[in-house]
């Protein structure tokens, strides 16, 4: 896009003032986009760091403790379990709100 505007300027198809205005707008949008990209990359880095800091061992211990508890509190169940399925053979399958926990327990 900017190349075509430059060609139009050089070929005297648009006045220099118009070119300068368009170039200024382009550069402004480029700066805004670059700043937004930098901000998003910083947010991504924070999320990656949070994931790395997540203590899967203590989560695993908490879930195993939950599974061993004969009468877990309703609050604990609501916070950990997404849904419960019981098949025709009365087998119980738990789906945790955090899929990582399900795969981590296996």
ZARO-16440 format. One record per atom (N, C-alpha, C): y, x, z; atom name; residue number from 1. Coordinates in Angstrom, 1 decimal, decimal comma, always signed. Each point is the difference from the previous one (the first is absolute). Example, Ala and Ser with C-alpha at 12.3 -4.5 7.8 and 13.67 -1.06 7.14 Angstrom:
<sites>
+--------+--------+--------+------+-----+
:  north :   east :     up : site : pos :
+--------+--------+--------+------+-----+
:   -5,7 :  +13,2 :   +7,8 :    N :   1 :
:   +1,2 :   -0,9 :   +0,0 :   CA :   1 :
:   +1,2 :   +0,9 :   +0,0 :    C :   1 :
:   +1,1 :   -0,4 :   -0,7 :    N :   2 :
:   +1,1 :   +0,9 :   +0,0 :   CA :   2 :
:   +1,1 :   -0,8 :   +0,8 :    C :   2 :
+--------+--------+--------+------+-----+
</sites>
This chain:
<sites>
+--------+--------+--------+------+-----+
:  north :   east :     up : site : pos :
+--------+--------+--------+------+-----+
:   -1,2 :   +0,8 :   +0,0 :    N :   1 :
:   +1,2 :   -0,8 :   +0,0 :   CA :   1 :
:   +1,3 :   +0,9 :   +0,0 :    C :   1 :
:   +0,0 :   +0,9 :   +0,9 :    N :   2 :
:   +1,2 :   +0,8 :   +0,1 :   CA :   2 :
:   +0,2 :   +0,9 :   -1,2 :    C :   2 :
:   -1,1 :   +0,4 :   -0,6 :    N :   3 :
:   +0,1 :   +0,8 :   -1,3 :   CA :   3 :
:   +0,6 :   -0,8 :   -1,1 :    C :   3 :
:   -0,3 :   -1,3 :   -0,1 :    N :   4 :
:   +0,5 :   -0,8 :   -1,1 :   CA :   4 :
:   +1,5 :   -0,2 :   +0,3 :    C :   4 :
:   +0,4 :   -0,2 :   +1,2 :    N :   5 :
:   +1,5 :   -0,1 :   +0,3 :   CA :   5 :
:   +0,7 :   +1,2 :   -0,4 :    C :   5 :
:   -0,6 :   +1,2 :   +0,3 :    N :   6 :
:   +0,6 :   +1,3 :   -0,3 :   CA :   6 :
:   +0,2 :   +0,1 :   -1,5 :    C :   6 :
:   -1,1 :   -0,4 :   -0,8 :    N :   7 :
:   +0,1 :   +0,1 :   -1,4 :   CA :   7 :
:   +1,1 :   -1,0 :   -0,6 :    C :   7 :
:   +0,1 :   -1,1 :   +0,7 :    N :   8 :
:   +1,1 :   -1,0 :   -0,5 :   CA :   8 :
:   +1,3 :   +0,6 :   +0,3 :    C :   8 :
:   +0,2 :   +0,7 :   +1,1 :    N :   9 :
:   +1,3 :   +0,7 :   +0,4 :   CA :   9 :
:   +0,3 :   +1,1 :   -1,0 :    C :   9 :
:   -1,0 :   +0,8 :   -0,3 :    N :  10 :
:   +0,2 :   +1,1 :   -0,9 :   CA :  10 :
:   +0,3 :   -0,5 :   -1,4 :    C :  10 :
:   -0,6 :   -1,1 :   -0,4 :    N :  11 :
:   +0,2 :   -0,6 :   -1,3 :   CA :  11 :
:   +1,2 :   -0,9 :   +0,0 :    C :  11 :
:   +0,8 :   +0,0 :   +1,0 :    N :  12 :
:   +1,2 :   -0,8 :   +0,1 :   CA :  12 :
:   -0,2 :   -1,5 :   -0,1 :    C :  12 :
:   -1,2 :   -0,5 :   +0,4 :    N :  13 :
:   -0,3 :   -1,4 :   +0,0 :   CA :  13 :
:   +0,5 :   -0,7 :   +1,2 :    C :  13 :
:   +0,1 :   +0,8 :   +1,1 :    N :  14 :
:   +0,6 :   -0,6 :   +1,2 :   CA :  14 :
:   +1,1 :   +1,0 :   +0,5 :    C :  14 :
:   +1,1 :   -0,6 :   +0,6 :    N :  15 :
:   +1,0 :   +0,9 :   +0,5 :   CA :  15 :
:   -0,5 :   +0,9 :   +1,2 :    C :  15 :
:   +0,7 :   +1,1 :   +0,2 :    N :  16 :
:   -0,4 :   +1,0 :   +1,0 :   CA :  16 :
:   +0,1 :   -0,7 :   +1,4 :    C :  16 :
:   +1,0 :   -0,8 :   +0,2 :    N :  17 :
:   +0,2 :   -0,7 :   +1,3 :   CA :  17 :
:   -1,2 :   -0,9 :   +0,3 :    C :  17 :
:   -0,5 :   -0,7 :   -1,0 :    N :  18 :
:   -1,2 :   -0,9 :   +0,2 :   CA :  18 :
:   -1,2 :   +0,9 :   +0,3 :    C :  18 :
:   -0,2 :   +1,1 :   -0,7 :    N :  19 :
:   -1,1 :   +0,9 :   +0,3 :   CA :  19 :
:   +0,1 :   +0,5 :   +1,4 :    C :  19 :
:   +1,2 :   +0,5 :   +0,4 :    N :  20 :
:   +0,2 :   +0,5 :   +1,4 :   CA :  20 :
:   -0,4 :   -1,1 :   +1,0 :    C :  20 :
:   +0,4 :   -1,2 :   -0,3 :    N :  21 :
:   -0,3 :   -1,1 :   +1,0 :   CA :  21 :
:   -1,5 :   -0,3 :   +0,0 :    C :  21 :
:   -0,7 :   +0,0 :   -1,2 :    N :  22 :
:   -1,4 :   -0,2 :   +0,0 :   CA :  22 :
:   -0,8 :   +1,1 :   +0,6 :    C :  22 :
:   +0,5 :   +1,2 :   -0,2 :    N :  23 :
:   -0,7 :   +1,2 :   +0,6 :   CA :  23 :
:   +0,2 :   +0,0 :   +1,5 :    C :  23 :
:   +1,2 :   -0,4 :   +0,5 :    N :  24 :
:   +0,2 :   -0,1 :   +1,4 :   CA :  24 :
:   -0,9 :   -1,0 :   +0,6 :    C :  24 :
:   -0,1 :   -1,2 :   -0,6 :    N :  25 :
:   -0,9 :   -1,0 :   +0,5 :   CA :  25 :
:   -1,5 :   +0,4 :   +0,0 :    C :  25 :
:   -0,4 :   +0,7 :   -1,0 :    N :  26 :
:   -1,3 :   +0,5 :   -0,1 :   CA :  26 :
:   -0,3 :   +1,0 :   +1,1 :    C :  26 :
:   +0,9 :   +0,9 :   +0,2 :    N :  27 :
:   -0,2 :   +1,0 :   +1,1 :   CA :  27 :
:   +0,0 :   -0,6 :   +1,4 :    C :  27 :
:   +0,8 :   -1,0 :   +0,1 :    N :  28 :
:   +0,1 :   -0,7 :   +1,3 :   CA :  28 :
:   -1,4 :   -0,7 :   +0,3 :    C :  28 :
:   -0,5 :   -0,7 :   -1,0 :    N :  29 :
:   -1,3 :   -0,6 :   +0,1 :   CA :  29 :
:   -1,1 :   +1,0 :   +0,2 :    C :  29 :
:   +0,1 :   +1,1 :   -0,6 :    N :  30 :
:   -1,0 :   +1,1 :   +0,2 :   CA :  30 :
:   +0,0 :   +0,5 :   +1,4 :    C :  30 :
:   +1,2 :   +0,2 :   +0,5 :    N :  31 :
:   +0,2 :   +0,5 :   +1,4 :   CA :  31 :
:   -0,6 :   -1,0 :   +1,0 :    C :  31 :
:   +0,3 :   -1,3 :   -0,2 :    N :  32 :
:   -0,5 :   -1,1 :   +0,8 :   CA :  32 :
:   -1,6 :   +0,0 :   +0,0 :    C :  32 :
:   -0,5 :   +0,1 :   -1,2 :    N :  33 :
:   -1,5 :   +0,0 :   -0,2 :   CA :  33 :
:   -0,6 :   +1,3 :   +0,7 :    C :  33 :
:   +0,6 :   +1,1 :   -0,2 :    N :  34 :
:   -0,5 :   +1,2 :   +0,7 :   CA :  34 :
:   +0,0 :   -0,1 :   +1,5 :    C :  34 :
:   +1,1 :   -0,6 :   +0,5 :    N :  35 :
:   +0,1 :   -0,2 :   +1,5 :   CA :  35 :
:   -1,1 :   -0,9 :   +0,5 :    C :  35 :
:   -0,2 :   -1,1 :   -0,8 :    N :  36 :
:   -1,0 :   -1,0 :   +0,4 :   CA :  36 :
:   -1,4 :   +0,6 :   -0,1 :    C :  36 :
:   -0,2 :   +0,9 :   -1,0 :    N :  37 :
:   -1,3 :   +0,7 :   -0,1 :   CA :  37 :
:   -0,2 :   +0,9 :   +1,2 :    C :  37 :
:   +1,0 :   +0,7 :   +0,3 :    N :  38 :
:   -0,1 :   +0,9 :   +1,2 :   CA :  38 :
:   -0,3 :   -0,8 :   +1,3 :    C :  38 :
:   +0,7 :   -1,1 :   +0,1 :    N :  39 :
:   -0,2 :   -0,9 :   +1,2 :   CA :  39 :
:   -1,5 :   -0,5 :   +0,0 :    C :  39 :
:   -0,5 :   -0,4 :   -1,1 :    N :  40 :
:   -1,3 :   -0,5 :   -0,1 :   CA :  40 :
:   -1,1 :   +1,1 :   +0,3 :    C :  40 :
:   +0,3 :   +1,1 :   -0,5 :    N :  41 :
:   -0,9 :   +1,2 :   +0,3 :   CA :  41 :
:   +0,0 :   +0,3 :   +1,5 :    C :  41 :
:   +1,1 :   -0,1 :   +0,6 :    N :  42 :
:   +0,1 :   +0,3 :   +1,4 :   CA :  42 :
:   -0,8 :   -1,1 :   +0,8 :    C :  42 :
:   +0,2 :   -1,2 :   -0,4 :    N :  43 :
:   -0,8 :   -1,1 :   +0,6 :   CA :  43 :
:   -1,5 :   +0,2 :   -0,1 :    C :  43 :
:   -0,3 :   +0,4 :   -1,2 :    N :  44 :
:   -1,5 :   +0,2 :   -0,3 :   CA :  44 :
:   -0,5 :   +1,1 :   +0,9 :    C :  44 :
:   +0,8 :   +1,1 :   +0,1 :    N :  45 :
:   -0,4 :   +1,1 :   +0,9 :   CA :  45 :
:   -0,2 :   -0,5 :   +1,5 :    C :  45 :
:   +0,9 :   -0,8 :   +0,4 :    N :  46 :
:   -0,1 :   -0,6 :   +1,4 :   CA :  46 :
:   -1,3 :   -0,8 :   +0,1 :    C :  46 :
:   -0,3 :   -0,8 :   -1,0 :    N :  47 :
:   -1,3 :   -0,8 :   +0,1 :   CA :  47 :
:   -1,2 :   +0,9 :   +0,0 :    C :  47 :
:   +0,0 :   +1,0 :   -0,9 :    N :  48 :
:   -1,1 :   +1,0 :   +0,0 :   CA :  48 :
:   -0,2 :   +0,7 :   +1,3 :    C :  48 :
:   +1,1 :   +0,4 :   +0,6 :    N :  49 :
:   +0,0 :   +0,6 :   +1,3 :   CA :  49 :
:   -0,6 :   -0,9 :   +1,1 :    C :  49 :
:   +0,5 :   -1,3 :   -0,1 :    N :  50 :
:   -0,5 :   -1,0 :   +1,0 :   CA :  50 :
:   -1,5 :   -0,2 :   -0,1 :    C :  50 :
:   -0,5 :   +0,0 :   -1,3 :    N :  51 :
:   -1,4 :   -0,2 :   -0,2 :   CA :  51 :
:   -0,8 :   +1,3 :   +0,5 :    C :  51 :
:   +0,6 :   +1,1 :   -0,2 :    N :  52 :
:   -0,7 :   +1,2 :   +0,5 :   CA :  52 :
:   +0,0 :   +0,1 :   +1,5 :    C :  52 :
:   +1,0 :   -0,6 :   +0,6 :    N :  53 :
:   +0,0 :   +0,0 :   +1,5 :   CA :  53 :
:   -0,8 :   -1,1 :   +0,6 :    C :  53 :
:   -0,4 :   -1,0 :   -0,8 :    N :  54 :
:   -0,8 :   -1,1 :   +0,5 :   CA :  54 :
:   -1,3 :   +0,5 :   +0,6 :    C :  54 :
:   -0,2 :   -0,4 :   +1,2 :    N :  55 :
:   -1,2 :   +0,5 :   +0,8 :   CA :  55 :
:   -1,2 :   -0,9 :   -0,3 :    C :  55 :
:   -0,7 :   +0,3 :   -1,0 :    N :  56 :
:   -1,2 :   -0,8 :   -0,4 :   CA :  56 :
:   -1,1 :   +0,1 :   +1,1 :    C :  56 :
:   -0,1 :   +1,1 :   +0,7 :    N :  57 :
:   -1,0 :   +0,1 :   +1,1 :   CA :  57 :
:   +0,3 :   -1,0 :   +1,1 :    C :  57 :
:   +1,2 :   -0,2 :   +0,4 :    N :  58 :
:   +0,3 :   -0,9 :   +1,1 :   CA :  58 :
:   -0,2 :   -1,5 :   -0,5 :    C :  58 :
:   +0,3 :   -0,2 :   -1,3 :    N :  59 :
:   -0,2 :   -1,3 :   -0,6 :   CA :  59 :
:   -1,5 :   -0,3 :   -0,1 :    C :  59 :
:   -0,7 :   +1,0 :   -0,4 :    N :  60 :
:   -1,5 :   -0,2 :   -0,1 :   CA :  60 :
:   -0,6 :   -0,3 :   +1,4 :    C :  60 :
:   +0,5 :   +0,7 :   +1,0 :    N :  61 :
:   -0,4 :   -0,2 :   +1,4 :   CA :  61 :
:   +0,3 :   -1,4 :   +0,4 :    C :  61 :
:   +1,2 :   -0,5 :   -0,3 :    N :  62 :
:   +0,5 :   -1,3 :   +0,4 :   CA :  62 :
:   -0,8 :   -1,1 :   -0,6 :    C :  62 :
:   -0,3 :   +0,2 :   -1,3 :    N :  63 :
:   -0,8 :   -1,0 :   -0,7 :   CA :  63 :
:   -1,5 :   +0,0 :   +0,5 :    C :  63 :
:   -0,5 :   +1,2 :   +0,2 :    N :  64 :
:   -1,4 :   +0,0 :   +0,6 :   CA :  64 :
:   +0,0 :   -0,6 :   +1,3 :    C :  64 :
:   +1,0 :   +0,2 :   +0,8 :    N :  65 :
:   +0,1 :   -0,6 :   +1,3 :   CA :  65 :
:   +0,1 :   -1,5 :   -0,1 :    C :  65 :
:   +0,8 :   -0,5 :   -1,0 :    N :  66 :
:   +0,1 :   -1,4 :   -0,2 :   CA :  66 :
:   -1,4 :   -0,6 :   -0,4 :    C :  66 :
:   -0,7 :   +0,7 :   -0,9 :    N :  67 :
:   -1,3 :   -0,5 :   -0,4 :   CA :  67 :
:   -1,0 :   +0,0 :   +1,1 :    C :  67 :
:   +0,1 :   +0,8 :   +1,0 :    N :  68 :
:   -0,9 :   +0,1 :   +1,1 :   CA :  68 :
:   +0,4 :   -1,1 :   +1,1 :    C :  68 :
:   +1,2 :   -0,4 :   +0,0 :    N :  69 :
:   +0,5 :   -0,9 :   +1,0 :   CA :  69 :
:   -0,7 :   -1,4 :   -0,2 :    C :  69 :
:   -0,6 :   -0,5 :   +1,1 :    N :  70 :
:   -0,7 :   -1,3 :   -0,1 :   CA :  70 :
:   +1,0 :   -1,1 :   -0,1 :    C :  70 :
:   +1,2 :   +0,1 :   +0,6 :    N :  71 :
:   +1,0 :   -1,1 :   -0,1 :   CA :  71 :
:   +1,4 :   +0,6 :   -0,2 :    C :  71 :
:   +0,3 :   +0,4 :   -1,2 :    N :  72 :
:   +1,3 :   +0,6 :   -0,3 :   CA :  72 :
:   +1,1 :   -1,1 :   +0,2 :    C :  72 :
:   +1,1 :   +0,4 :   +0,3 :    N :  73 :
:   +1,1 :   -1,0 :   +0,2 :   CA :  73 :
:   +0,4 :   -0,5 :   -1,4 :    C :  73 :
:   +0,5 :   -1,2 :   +0,0 :    N :  74 :
:   +0,5 :   -0,6 :   -1,3 :   CA :  74 :
:   +1,0 :   +0,8 :   -0,6 :    C :  74 :
:   +0,9 :   +0,5 :   +0,8 :    N :  75 :
:   +1,1 :   +0,9 :   -0,6 :   CA :  75 :
:   -0,6 :   +1,2 :   -0,7 :    C :  75 :
:   -1,0 :   +0,6 :   +0,6 :    N :  76 :
:   -0,6 :   +1,2 :   -0,7 :   CA :  76 :
:   -0,6 :   -0,4 :   -1,3 :    C :  76 :
:   -0,7 :   -1,1 :   +0,0 :    N :  77 :
:   -0,7 :   -0,5 :   -1,2 :   CA :  77 :
:   +1,1 :   -0,3 :   -1,1 :    C :  77 :
:   +1,0 :   -0,7 :   +0,4 :    N :  78 :
:   +1,1 :   -0,4 :   -1,0 :   CA :  78 :
:   +0,7 :   +1,3 :   -0,6 :    C :  78 :
:   +0,1 :   +1,0 :   +0,9 :    N :  79 :
:   +0,7 :   +1,2 :   -0,5 :   CA :  79 :
:   -0,9 :   +0,9 :   -0,9 :    C :  79 :
:   -1,3 :   -0,1 :   +0,1 :    N :  80 :
:   -0,8 :   +0,9 :   -0,7 :   CA :  80 :
:   -0,8 :   -0,6 :   -1,2 :    C :  80 :
:   -0,3 :   -1,3 :   +0,2 :    N :  81 :
:   -0,9 :   -0,6 :   -1,0 :   CA :  81 :
:   +0,7 :   -1,0 :   -0,9 :    C :  81 :
:   -0,3 :   +0,3 :   -1,3 :    N :  82 :
:   +0,6 :   -0,9 :   -1,1 :   CA :  82 :
:   -0,8 :   -1,3 :   -0,1 :    C :  82 :
:   -1,3 :   +0,2 :   -0,1 :    N :  83 :
:   -0,9 :   -1,2 :   -0,1 :   CA :  83 :
:   -1,4 :   +0,4 :   +0,4 :    C :  83 :
:   -0,8 :   -1,1 :   +0,3 :    N :  84 :
:   -1,4 :   +0,2 :   +0,4 :   CA :  84 :
:   -0,8 :   -0,9 :   -0,9 :    C :  84 :
:   -1,1 :   +0,6 :   -0,5 :    N :  85 :
:   -0,9 :   -0,8 :   -0,8 :   CA :  85 :
:   -1,4 :   +0,0 :   +0,7 :    C :  85 :
:   -0,6 :   -1,2 :   +0,0 :    N :  86 :
:   -1,4 :   -0,1 :   +0,5 :   CA :  86 :
:   -0,8 :   -0,6 :   -1,1 :    C :  86 :
:   -1,1 :   +0,7 :   -0,4 :    N :  87 :
:   -0,8 :   -0,5 :   -1,1 :   CA :  87 :
:   -1,1 :   -0,9 :   +0,6 :    C :  87 :
:   -0,9 :   -0,5 :   -0,9 :    N :  88 :
:   -1,0 :   -0,9 :   +0,3 :   CA :  88 :
:   -1,0 :   +0,5 :   +1,0 :    C :  88 :
:   -0,1 :   +1,3 :   +0,1 :    N :  89 :
:   -1,0 :   +0,7 :   +0,9 :   CA :  89 :
:   +0,7 :   +0,4 :   +1,3 :    C :  89 :
:   +1,2 :   -0,6 :   +0,2 :    N :  90 :
:   +0,8 :   +0,3 :   +1,2 :   CA :  90 :
:   +0,5 :   +1,5 :   +0,1 :    C :  90 :
:   +0,0 :   +0,7 :   -1,1 :    N :  91 :
:   +0,6 :   +1,3 :   +0,1 :   CA :  91 :
:   +1,5 :   -0,1 :   +0,0 :    C :  91 :
:   +0,6 :   +0,8 :   +0,8 :    N :  92 :
:   +1,5 :   +0,0 :   +0,1 :   CA :  92 :
:   +0,6 :   +1,2 :   -0,7 :    C :  92 :
:   +1,0 :   -0,3 :   -0,8 :    N :  93 :
:   +0,7 :   +1,1 :   -0,7 :   CA :  93 :
:   +1,5 :   -0,2 :   +0,4 :    C :  93 :
:   +0,5 :   +1,1 :   +0,5 :    N :  94 :
:   +1,5 :   +0,0 :   +0,4 :   CA :  94 :
:   +0,8 :   +0,7 :   -1,1 :    C :  94 :
:   +1,1 :   -0,5 :   -0,3 :    N :  95 :
:   +1,0 :   +0,6 :   -0,9 :   CA :  95 :
:   +1,2 :   +0,3 :   +0,8 :    C :  95 :
:   +0,3 :   +1,3 :   +0,1 :    N :  96 :
:   +1,2 :   +0,4 :   +0,8 :   CA :  96 :
:   +1,2 :   -0,1 :   -0,8 :    C :  96 :
:   +1,1 :   -0,1 :   +0,7 :    N :  97 :
:   +1,3 :   -0,1 :   -0,7 :   CA :  97 :
:   +0,4 :   +1,3 :   -0,6 :    C :  97 :
:   -0,7 :   +1,1 :   +0,5 :    N :  98 :
:   +0,3 :   +1,3 :   -0,6 :   CA :  98 :
:   -1,3 :   +0,5 :   -0,7 :    C :  98 :
:   -0,1 :   -0,1 :   -1,3 :    N :  99 :
:   -1,2 :   +0,4 :   -0,7 :   CA :  99 :
:   -0,5 :   +1,4 :   +0,3 :    C :  99 :
:   +0,9 :   +0,8 :   +0,4 :    N : 100 :
:   -0,4 :   +1,4 :   +0,4 :   CA : 100 :
:   -1,0 :   +0,0 :   +1,1 :    C : 100 :
:   +0,2 :   -1,0 :   +0,9 :    N : 101 :
:   -0,9 :   +0,0 :   +1,2 :   CA : 101 :
:   -1,4 :   -0,4 :   -0,4 :    C : 101 :
:   -0,1 :   -0,9 :   -0,9 :    N : 102 :
:   -1,3 :   -0,5 :   -0,4 :   CA : 102 :
:   -0,8 :   +1,2 :   -0,6 :    C : 102 :
:   +0,6 :   +0,7 :   -0,9 :    N : 103 :
:   -0,7 :   +1,1 :   -0,7 :   CA : 103 :
:   -0,1 :   +1,2 :   +1,0 :    C : 103 :
:   +0,9 :   +0,2 :   +0,9 :    N : 104 :
:   -0,1 :   +1,1 :   +1,0 :   CA : 104 :
:   -1,1 :   -0,2 :   +1,0 :    C : 104 :
:   -0,4 :   -1,2 :   +0,3 :    N : 105 :
:   -1,1 :   -0,2 :   +0,9 :   CA : 105 :
:   -1,4 :   +0,2 :   -0,5 :    C : 105 :
:   -0,1 :   +0,0 :   -1,3 :    N : 106 :
:   -1,3 :   +0,1 :   -0,6 :   CA : 106 :
:   -0,6 :   +1,4 :   +0,1 :    C : 106 :
+--------+--------+--------+------+-----+
</sites>
